[in-house]
Protein backbone atom coordinates (compact mmCIF):
# COMPACT_ATOMS: atom_id res chain seq x y z
CA UNK A 1 0.00 0.00 0.00
CA UNK A 2 1.31 3.43 -0.97
CA UNK A 3 0.42 6.93 0.17
CA UNK A 4 -1.19 8.45 -2.91
CA UNK A 5 -2.37 12.00 -3.50
CA UNK A 6 -5.06 12.95 -5.99
CA UNK A 7 -5.84 16.54 -6.99
CA UNK A 8 -8.91 17.17 -9.14
CA UNK A 9 -11.62 14.57 -8.42
CA UNK A 10 -14.07 15.75 -11.10
CA UNK A 11 -16.16 13.90 -13.69
CA UNK A 12 -13.23 11.65 -14.62
CA UNK A 13 -10.92 12.23 -11.67
CA UNK A 14 -13.37 10.98 -9.04
CA UNK A 15 -13.74 7.46 -10.49
CA UNK A 16 -10.00 7.32 -11.19
CA UNK A 17 -9.29 8.18 -7.56
CA UNK A 18 -11.89 5.63 -6.45
CA UNK A 19 -10.08 2.93 -8.44
CA UNK A 20 -6.82 3.79 -6.66
CA UNK A 21 -8.63 3.44 -3.35
CA UNK A 22 -10.05 0.07 -4.39
CA UNK A 23 -6.51 -0.97 -5.21
CA UNK A 24 -5.68 -0.72 -1.51
CA UNK A 25 -3.79 2.58 -1.46
CA UNK A 26 -4.12 5.28 1.18
CA UNK A 27 -5.59 8.30 -0.61
CA UNK A 28 -5.18 12.03 0.14
CA UNK A 29 -7.48 14.23 -1.95
CA UNK A 30 -7.82 17.93 -2.68
CA UNK A 31 -10.45 19.64 -4.82
CA UNK A 32 -10.98 23.27 -5.78
CA UNK A 33 -14.61 23.01 -4.68
CA UNK A 34 -15.47 19.90 -2.67
CA UNK A 35 -14.28 16.31 -2.56
CA UNK A 36 -17.06 13.88 -3.57
CA UNK A 37 -18.69 12.31 -0.52
CA UNK A 38 -18.31 8.87 -2.10
CA UNK A 39 -14.52 9.14 -1.88
CA UNK A 40 -14.56 10.26 1.73
CA UNK A 41 -16.99 7.48 2.66
CA UNK A 42 -14.65 4.98 0.96
CA UNK A 43 -11.77 6.09 3.17
CA UNK A 44 -10.05 8.99 1.39
CA UNK A 45 -8.60 11.84 3.48
CA UNK A 46 -9.50 15.38 2.44
CA UNK A 47 -6.63 17.90 2.33
CA UNK A 48 -6.96 21.67 2.54
CA UNK A 49 -4.40 22.39 -0.18
CA UNK A 50 -2.26 20.84 -2.90
CA UNK A 51 0.74 21.40 -0.63
CA UNK A 52 -0.86 19.28 2.07
CA UNK A 53 -1.46 16.49 -0.46
CA UNK A 54 2.23 16.56 -1.41
CA UNK A 55 3.34 16.54 2.23
CA UNK A 56 1.38 13.32 2.88
CA UNK A 57 2.00 11.44 -0.39
CA UNK A 58 4.67 9.44 -2.14
CA UNK A 59 2.82 9.74 -5.47
CA UNK A 60 0.78 12.80 -6.48
CA UNK A 61 -1.74 12.48 -9.32
CA UNK A 62 -3.25 15.59 -10.93
CA UNK A 63 -6.42 15.66 -13.06
CA UNK A 64 -7.54 19.23 -13.77
CA UNK A 65 -8.96 20.94 -16.88
CA UNK A 66 -6.21 23.06 -18.50
CA UNK A 67 -2.58 24.19 -18.58
CA UNK A 68 -3.05 27.18 -16.22
CA UNK A 69 -4.84 24.89 -13.75
CA UNK A 70 -1.89 22.49 -13.65
CA UNK A 71 0.54 25.39 -13.22
CA UNK A 72 -1.58 26.72 -10.36
CA UNK A 73 -1.77 23.33 -8.64
CA UNK A 74 1.98 22.81 -8.97
CA UNK A 75 3.58 26.18 -8.38
CA UNK A 76 1.25 28.79 -6.90
CA UNK A 77 1.00 29.48 -3.17
CA UNK A 78 0.41 26.23 -1.26
CA UNK A 79 0.98 24.28 -4.45
CA UNK A 80 2.43 20.81 -4.83
CA UNK A 81 5.99 22.09 -5.33
CA UNK A 82 5.99 23.80 -1.92
CA UNK A 83 5.27 20.48 -0.21
CA UNK A 84 7.62 18.20 -2.13
CA UNK A 85 10.68 16.52 -0.75
CA UNK A 86 13.18 14.38 -2.63
CA UNK A 87 12.15 11.14 -4.29
CA UNK A 88 8.44 11.80 -4.76
CA UNK A 89 6.68 11.27 -8.08
CA UNK A 90 4.27 13.76 -9.65
CA UNK A 91 1.94 12.40 -12.35
CA UNK A 92 -0.11 14.86 -14.37
CA UNK A 93 -3.04 13.07 -16.04
CA UNK A 94 -4.65 16.27 -17.33
CA UNK A 95 -4.67 17.17 -21.04
CA UNK A 96 -2.46 20.24 -21.44
CA UNK A 97 0.24 21.89 -23.56
CA UNK A 98 3.20 19.62 -24.41
CA UNK A 99 5.60 22.59 -24.29
CA UNK A 100 4.37 23.72 -20.87
CA UNK A 101 4.64 20.13 -19.67
CA UNK A 102 8.35 20.03 -20.49
CA UNK A 103 8.85 23.19 -18.43
CA UNK A 104 6.79 21.86 -15.50
CA UNK A 105 8.76 18.59 -15.54
CA UNK A 106 12.09 20.40 -15.47
CA UNK A 107 10.99 22.52 -12.50
CA UNK A 108 9.75 19.49 -10.54
CA UNK A 109 12.88 17.48 -11.37
CA UNK A 110 15.01 20.36 -10.07
CA UNK A 111 13.37 19.87 -6.67
CA UNK A 112 14.55 16.26 -6.49
CA UNK A 113 11.26 14.63 -7.49
CA UNK A 114 10.36 13.08 -10.85
CA UNK A 115 7.53 13.87 -13.24
CA UNK A 116 5.34 11.94 -15.65
CA UNK A 117 2.80 13.36 -18.04
CA UNK A 118 0.09 10.72 -18.45
CA UNK A 119 -3.04 12.07 -20.16
CA UNK A 120 -5.91 9.68 -20.69
CA UNK A 121 -8.59 8.82 -23.23
CA UNK A 122 -11.82 6.93 -22.65
CA UNK A 123 -14.08 9.49 -21.02
CA UNK A 124 -16.20 9.04 -17.93
CA UNK A 125 -17.19 5.53 -19.04
CA UNK A 126 -13.55 4.43 -19.24
CA UNK A 127 -12.70 6.13 -15.95
CA UNK A 128 -15.46 4.27 -14.12
CA UNK A 129 -14.63 0.93 -15.75
CA UNK A 130 -10.85 1.36 -15.26
CA UNK A 131 -10.34 0.87 -19.01
CA UNK A 132 -8.70 4.20 -19.85
CA UNK A 133 -5.98 4.52 -22.44
CA UNK A 134 -3.00 6.15 -20.73
CA UNK A 135 -0.27 7.86 -22.79
CA UNK A 136 2.88 8.46 -20.74
CA UNK A 137 5.90 10.69 -21.16
CA UNK A 138 8.88 10.55 -18.81
CA UNK A 139 11.71 8.34 -17.52
CA UNK A 140 11.21 4.61 -18.01
CA UNK A 141 12.24 3.77 -14.43
CA UNK A 142 9.59 6.14 -13.05
CA UNK A 143 7.00 4.77 -15.48
CA UNK A 144 7.64 1.22 -14.29
CA UNK A 145 7.31 2.34 -10.66
CA UNK A 146 3.92 3.96 -11.32
CA UNK A 147 2.64 1.35 -13.80
CA UNK A 148 0.84 -0.80 -11.17
CA UNK A 149 -1.23 2.27 -10.27
CA UNK A 150 -1.91 3.03 -13.92
CA UNK A 151 -3.19 -0.54 -14.23
CA UNK A 152 -5.81 0.23 -11.58
CA UNK A 153 -7.17 2.99 -13.84
CA UNK A 154 -6.60 1.79 -17.39
CA UNK A 155 -5.91 -1.03 -19.81
CA UNK A 156 -3.91 0.35 -22.75
CA UNK A 157 -0.89 1.89 -21.03
CA UNK A 158 2.04 3.04 -23.18
CA UNK A 159 5.30 4.82 -22.42
CA UNK A 160 5.53 6.99 -25.53
CA UNK A 161 8.80 8.81 -24.83
CA UNK A 162 10.16 11.69 -22.78
CA UNK A 163 8.27 14.36 -20.83
CA UNK A 164 5.84 16.11 -23.15
CA UNK A 165 5.45 13.15 -25.51
CA UNK A 166 2.45 11.85 -23.58
CA UNK A 167 0.70 15.19 -24.07
CA UNK A 168 1.63 15.25 -27.75
CA UNK A 169 0.01 11.82 -28.11
CA UNK A 170 -3.13 13.06 -26.37
CA UNK A 171 -3.39 16.03 -28.73
CA UNK A 172 -3.14 13.61 -31.66
CA UNK A 173 -5.85 11.48 -30.06
CA UNK A 174 -8.14 14.49 -29.73
CA UNK A 175 -7.69 15.37 -33.40
CA UNK A 176 -8.77 11.86 -34.40
CA UNK A 177 -11.73 11.83 -32.00
CA UNK A 178 -12.99 15.25 -33.13
CA UNK A 179 -12.80 14.40 -36.82
CA UNK A 180 -14.57 11.10 -36.23
CA UNK A 181 -17.37 12.85 -34.34
CA UNK A 182 -17.68 15.27 -37.25
CA UNK A 183 -17.78 12.39 -39.76
CA UNK A 184 -20.43 10.46 -37.81
CA UNK A 185 -22.50 13.62 -37.43
CA UNK A 186 -22.45 14.30 -41.16
CA UNK A 187 -23.16 10.68 -42.08
CA UNK A 188 -26.16 10.30 -39.77
CA UNK A 189 -27.51 13.72 -40.74
CA UNK A 190 -27.24 12.75 -44.42
CA UNK A 191 -29.05 9.47 -43.79
CA UNK A 192 -31.81 11.15 -41.80
CA UNK A 193 -32.43 13.92 -44.36
CA UNK A 194 -32.53 11.32 -47.13
CA UNK A 195 -35.39 9.59 -45.33
CA UNK A 196 -33.60 6.62 -43.77
CA UNK A 197 -33.90 5.67 -40.11
CA UNK A 198 -30.58 6.87 -38.58
CA UNK A 199 -30.71 4.22 -35.84
CA UNK A 200 -30.94 1.43 -38.42
CA UNK A 201 -28.28 3.06 -40.57
CA UNK A 202 -25.97 3.17 -37.55
CA UNK A 203 -26.72 -0.48 -36.79
CA UNK A 204 -25.86 -1.48 -40.37
CA UNK A 205 -22.65 0.56 -40.41
CA UNK A 206 -21.49 -1.02 -37.16
CA UNK A 207 -21.01 -4.27 -39.06
CA UNK A 208 -18.78 -2.77 -41.75
CA UNK A 209 -15.53 -0.92 -42.30
CA UNK A 210 -17.03 2.32 -40.95
CA UNK A 211 -17.48 0.75 -37.51
CA UNK A 212 -15.84 2.69 -34.68
CA UNK A 213 -16.26 3.48 -31.00
CA UNK A 214 -17.38 6.96 -32.02
CA UNK A 215 -20.15 5.55 -34.22
CA UNK A 216 -21.09 3.07 -31.48
CA UNK A 217 -21.16 5.42 -28.48
CA UNK A 218 -21.54 8.94 -29.84
CA UNK A 219 -23.71 7.91 -32.78
CA UNK A 220 -26.19 6.55 -30.25
CA UNK A 221 -26.00 9.79 -28.27
CA UNK A 222 -26.79 11.81 -31.40
CA UNK A 223 -29.83 9.66 -32.18
CA UNK A 224 -31.15 9.50 -28.60
CA UNK A 225 -30.21 13.16 -27.89
CA UNK A 226 -28.38 12.20 -24.70
CA UNK A 227 -25.72 14.89 -24.40
CA UNK A 228 -24.97 14.80 -20.68
CA UNK A 229 -21.21 15.22 -20.54
CA UNK A 230 -18.77 12.38 -20.55
CA UNK A 231 -16.30 14.85 -22.07
CA UNK A 232 -17.43 18.44 -22.47
CA UNK A 233 -17.26 20.44 -25.71
CA UNK A 234 -15.41 23.23 -23.91
CA UNK A 235 -12.63 20.81 -22.94
CA UNK A 236 -12.34 19.45 -26.47
CA UNK A 237 -12.19 23.04 -27.72
CA UNK A 238 -9.19 23.52 -25.45
CA UNK A 239 -7.47 20.39 -26.80
CA UNK A 240 -8.02 21.36 -30.44
CA UNK A 241 -6.70 24.81 -29.65
CA UNK A 242 -3.51 23.14 -28.38
CA UNK A 243 -3.31 21.23 -31.67
CA UNK A 244 -3.75 24.35 -33.79
CA UNK A 245 -1.26 26.37 -31.72
CA UNK A 246 1.32 23.61 -32.13
CA UNK A 247 0.55 23.33 -35.84
CA UNK A 248 1.30 27.02 -36.33
CA UNK A 249 4.56 26.66 -34.42
CA UNK A 250 5.53 23.61 -36.49
CA UNK A 251 4.43 25.09 -39.83
CA UNK A 252 1.70 22.49 -40.36
CA UNK A 253 -1.69 22.75 -42.03
CA UNK A 254 -4.49 20.96 -40.14
CA UNK A 255 -7.56 22.06 -42.12
CA UNK A 256 -10.05 19.51 -40.82
CA UNK A 257 -8.94 20.05 -37.22
CA UNK A 258 -9.66 23.74 -37.76
CA UNK A 259 -13.14 22.99 -39.15
CA UNK A 260 -13.95 20.72 -36.19
CA UNK A 261 -12.84 23.49 -33.84
CA UNK A 262 -15.16 25.96 -35.58
CA UNK A 263 -18.08 23.56 -35.19
CA UNK A 264 -17.34 23.29 -31.47
CA UNK A 265 -17.04 27.08 -31.31
CA UNK A 266 -20.53 27.28 -32.86
CA UNK A 267 -21.93 24.94 -30.20
CA UNK A 268 -20.28 26.96 -27.43
CA UNK A 269 -21.59 30.22 -28.91
CA UNK A 270 -25.10 28.79 -28.61
CA UNK A 271 -24.56 28.04 -24.92
CA UNK A 272 -23.78 24.34 -25.34
CA UNK A 273 -20.11 24.26 -24.32
CA UNK A 274 -20.85 22.09 -21.28
CA UNK A 275 -22.60 19.39 -23.31
CA UNK A 276 -20.84 16.19 -24.34
CA UNK A 277 -18.62 16.60 -27.39
CA UNK A 278 -20.97 14.37 -29.37
CA UNK A 279 -23.26 17.44 -29.39
CA UNK A 280 -20.94 18.82 -32.10
CA UNK A 281 -23.62 17.39 -34.40
CA UNK A 282 -25.87 20.28 -33.36
CA UNK A 283 -23.68 22.78 -35.22
CA UNK A 284 -24.03 20.80 -38.45
CA UNK A 285 -27.75 20.37 -37.82
CA UNK A 286 -28.07 24.13 -37.38
CA UNK A 287 -26.35 24.80 -40.72
CA UNK A 288 -28.52 22.18 -42.45
CA UNK A 289 -31.81 23.12 -40.73
CA UNK A 290 -32.39 19.44 -39.98
CA UNK A 291 -31.92 17.22 -36.93
CA UNK A 292 -30.59 13.67 -36.98
CA UNK A 293 -33.45 12.57 -34.74
CA UNK A 294 -36.04 13.94 -32.36
CA UNK A 295 -38.13 17.07 -32.46
C-alpha positions in Angstrom: 0.0 0.0 0.0 1.3 3.4 -1.0 0.4 6.9 0.2 -1.2 8.4 -2.9 -2.4 12.0 -3.5 -5.1 12.9 -6.0 -5.8 16.5 -7.0 -8.9 17.2 -9.1 -11.6 14.6 -8.4 -14.1 15.8 -11.1 -16.2 13.9 -13.7 -13.2 11.6 -14.6 -10.9 12.2 -11.7 -13.4 11.0 -9.0 -13.7 7.5 -10.5 -10.0 7.3 -11.2 -9.3 8.2 -7.6 -11.9 5.6 -6.5 -10.1 2.9 -8.4 -6.8 3.8 -6.7 -8.6 3.4 -3.3 -10.1 0.1 -4.4 -6.5 -1.0 -5.2 -5.7 -0.7 -1.5 -3.8 2.6 -1.5 -4.1 5.3 1.2 -5.6 8.3 -0.6 -5.2 12.0 0.1 -7.5 14.2 -2.0 -7.8 17.9 -2.7 -10.4 19.6 -4.8 -11.0 23.3 -5.8 -14.6 23.0 -4.7 -15.5 19.9 -2.7 -14.3 16.3 -2.6 -17.1 13.9 -3.6 -18.7 12.3 -0.5 -18.3 8.9 -2.1 -14.5 9.1 -1.9 -14.6 10.3 1.7 -17.0 7.5 2.7 -14.7 5.0 1.0 -11.8 6.1 3.2 -10.1 9.0 1.4 -8.6 11.8 3.5 -9.5 15.4 2.4 -6.6 17.9 2.3 -7.0 21.7 2.5 -4.4 22.4 -0.2 -2.3 20.8 -2.9 0.7 21.4 -0.6 -0.9 19.3 2.1 -1.5 16.5 -0.5 2.2 16.6 -1.4 3.3 16.5 2.2 1.4 13.3 2.9 2.0 11.4 -0.4 4.7 9.4 -2.1 2.8 9.7 -5.5 0.8 12.8 -6.5 -1.7 12.5 -9.3 -3.2 15.6 -10.9 -6.4 15.7 -13.1 -7.5 19.2 -13.8 -9.0 20.9 -16.9 -6.2 23.1 -18.5 -2.6 24.2 -18.6 -3.0 27.2 -16.2 -4.8 24.9 -13.8 -1.9 22.5 -13.7 0.5 25.4 -13.2 -1.6 26.7 -10.4 -1.8 23.3 -8.6 2.0 22.8 -9.0 3.6 26.2 -8.4 1.2 28.8 -6.9 1.0 29.5 -3.2 0.4 26.2 -1.3 1.0 24.3 -4.5 2.4 20.8 -4.8 6.0 22.1 -5.3 6.0 23.8 -1.9 5.3 20.5 -0.2 7.6 18.2 -2.1 10.7 16.5 -0.7 13.2 14.4 -2.6 12.2 11.1 -4.3 8.4 11.8 -4.8 6.7 11.3 -8.1 4.3 13.8 -9.7 1.9 12.4 -12.3 -0.1 14.9 -14.4 -3.0 13.1 -16.0 -4.6 16.3 -17.3 -4.7 17.2 -21.0 -2.5 20.2 -21.4 0.2 21.9 -23.6 3.2 19.6 -24.4 5.6 22.6 -24.3 4.4 23.7 -20.9 4.6 20.1 -19.7 8.3 20.0 -20.5 8.9 23.2 -18.4 6.8 21.9 -15.5 8.8 18.6 -15.5 12.1 20.4 -15.5 11.0 22.5 -12.5 9.7 19.5 -10.5 12.9 17.5 -11.4 15.0 20.4 -10.1 13.4 19.9 -6.7 14.5 16.3 -6.5 11.3 14.6 -7.5 10.4 13.1 -10.9 7.5 13.9 -13.2 5.3 11.9 -15.6 2.8 13.4 -18.0 0.1 10.7 -18.4 -3.0 12.1 -20.2 -5.9 9.7 -20.7 -8.6 8.8 -23.2 -11.8 6.9 -22.7 -14.1 9.5 -21.0 -16.2 9.0 -17.9 -17.2 5.5 -19.0 -13.5 4.4 -19.2 -12.7 6.1 -15.9 -15.5 4.3 -14.1 -14.6 0.9 -15.8 -10.8 1.4 -15.3 -10.3 0.9 -19.0 -8.7 4.2 -19.8 -6.0 4.5 -22.4 -3.0 6.1 -20.7 -0.3 7.9 -22.8 2.9 8.5 -20.7 5.9 10.7 -21.2 8.9 10.6 -18.8 11.7 8.3 -17.5 11.2 4.6 -18.0 12.2 3.8 -14.4 9.6 6.1 -13.0 7.0 4.8 -15.5 7.6 1.2 -14.3 7.3 2.3 -10.7 3.9 4.0 -11.3 2.6 1.4 -13.8 0.8 -0.8 -11.2 -1.2 2.3 -10.3 -1.9 3.0 -13.9 -3.2 -0.5 -14.2 -5.8 0.2 -11.6 -7.2 3.0 -13.8 -6.6 1.8 -17.4 -5.9 -1.0 -19.8 -3.9 0.4 -22.7 -0.9 1.9 -21.0 2.0 3.0 -23.2 5.3 4.8 -22.4 5.5 7.0 -25.5 8.8 8.8 -24.8 10.2 11.7 -22.8 8.3 14.4 -20.8 5.8 16.1 -23.2 5.5 13.2 -25.5 2.5 11.8 -23.6 0.7 15.2 -24.1 1.6 15.2 -27.8 0.0 11.8 -28.1 -3.1 13.1 -26.4 -3.4 16.0 -28.7 -3.1 13.6 -31.7 -5.8 11.5 -30.1 -8.1 14.5 -29.7 -7.7 15.4 -33.4 -8.8 11.9 -34.4 -11.7 11.8 -32.0 -13.0 15.3 -33.1 -12.8 14.4 -36.8 -14.6 11.1 -36.2 -17.4 12.9 -34.3 -17.7 15.3 -37.3 -17.8 12.4 -39.8 -20.4 10.5 -37.8 -22.5 13.6 -37.4 -22.5 14.3 -41.2 -23.2 10.7 -42.1 -26.2 10.3 -39.8 -27.5 13.7 -40.7 -27.2 12.8 -44.4 -29.0 9.5 -43.8 -31.8 11.1 -41.8 -32.4 13.9 -44.4 -32.5 11.3 -47.1 -35.4 9.6 -45.3 -33.6 6.6 -43.8 -33.9 5.7 -40.1 -30.6 6.9 -38.6 -30.7 4.2 -35.8 -30.9 1.4 -38.4 -28.3 3.1 -40.6 -26.0 3.2 -37.5 -26.7 -0.5 -36.8 -25.9 -1.5 -40.4 -22.7 0.6 -40.4 -21.5 -1.0 -37.2 -21.0 -4.3 -39.1 -18.8 -2.8 -41.8 -15.5 -0.9 -42.3 -17.0 2.3 -41.0 -17.5 0.8 -37.5 -15.8 2.7 -34.7 -16.3 3.5 -31.0 -17.4 7.0 -32.0 -20.1 5.5 -34.2 -21.1 3.1 -31.5 -21.2 5.4 -28.5 -21.5 8.9 -29.8 -23.7 7.9 -32.8 -26.2 6.5 -30.3 -26.0 9.8 -28.3 -26.8 11.8 -31.4 -29.8 9.7 -32.2 -31.2 9.5 -28.6 -30.2 13.2 -27.9 -28.4 12.2 -24.7 -25.7 14.9 -24.4 -25.0 14.8 -20.7 -21.2 15.2 -20.5 -18.8 12.4 -20.5 -16.3 14.8 -22.1 -17.4 18.4 -22.5 -17.3 20.4 -25.7 -15.4 23.2 -23.9 -12.6 20.8 -22.9 -12.3 19.4 -26.5 -12.2 23.0 -27.7 -9.2 23.5 -25.4 -7.5 20.4 -26.8 -8.0 21.4 -30.4 -6.7 24.8 -29.7 -3.5 23.1 -28.4 -3.3 21.2 -31.7 -3.8 24.4 -33.8 -1.3 26.4 -31.7 1.3 23.6 -32.1 0.5 23.3 -35.8 1.3 27.0 -36.3 4.6 26.7 -34.4 5.5 23.6 -36.5 4.4 25.1 -39.8 1.7 22.5 -40.4 -1.7 22.7 -42.0 -4.5 21.0 -40.1 -7.6 22.1 -42.1 -10.0 19.5 -40.8 -8.9 20.1 -37.2 -9.7 23.7 -37.8 -13.1 23.0 -39.1 -14.0 20.7 -36.2 -12.8 23.5 -33.8 -15.2 26.0 -35.6 -18.1 23.6 -35.2 -17.3 23.3 -31.5 -17.0 27.1 -31.3 -20.5 27.3 -32.9 -21.9 24.9 -30.2 -20.3 27.0 -27.4 -21.6 30.2 -28.9 -25.1 28.8 -28.6 -24.6 28.0 -24.9 -23.8 24.3 -25.3 -20.1 24.3 -24.3 -20.8 22.1 -21.3 -22.6 19.4 -23.3 -20.8 16.2 -24.3 -18.6 16.6 -27.4 -21.0 14.4 -29.4 -23.3 17.4 -29.4 -20.9 18.8 -32.1 -23.6 17.4 -34.4 -25.9 20.3 -33.4 -23.7 22.8 -35.2 -24.0 20.8 -38.4 -27.8 20.4 -37.8 -28.1 24.1 -37.4 -26.4 24.8 -40.7 -28.5 22.2 -42.5 -31.8 23.1 -40.7 -32.4 19.4 -40.0 -31.9 17.2 -36.9 -30.6 13.7 -37.0 -33.5 12.6 -34.7 -36.0 13.9 -32.4 -38.1 17.1 -32.5 
